[in-house]
Amino acid sequence: MSNQNGGPNYPAANTPGSAPASSSNGLAIASLVLGIVGVVGGFLFALVGVVAGIVGLVLGILARRRGLNRGIVLAGIILSAVAIVIGIIGYILTAVVLSQS
């Protein structure tokens, strides 16, 4: 099959039966990565856990509203929430230790 110029005949972009141009899970992956960074970083620095957790949670909620990959989004939201909790516990433990010295 060839066109008038003798070259191959390709279907036009986004015609029925062709793959979509691009479907990006960037928000979902960013939420997951920030959740992981928040959990790991929250054990070392409470501020890292809280900030990464909040940003990851917001990105996860946005990704869920857009209907992106549900498994990655849910994992990102859960890890981000855990990171926030770990960061808050870190702040409480730091306050207790500082108040005793």
Secondary structure, DSSP 8 states (H G I E B T S, - for coil): -B-TTSSB----TT-TTS--S----HHHHHHHHHHHHHHHHHHH-HHHHHHHHHHHHHHHHHHHHTT--HHHHHHHHHHHHHHHHHHHHHHHHHHHHHHH-
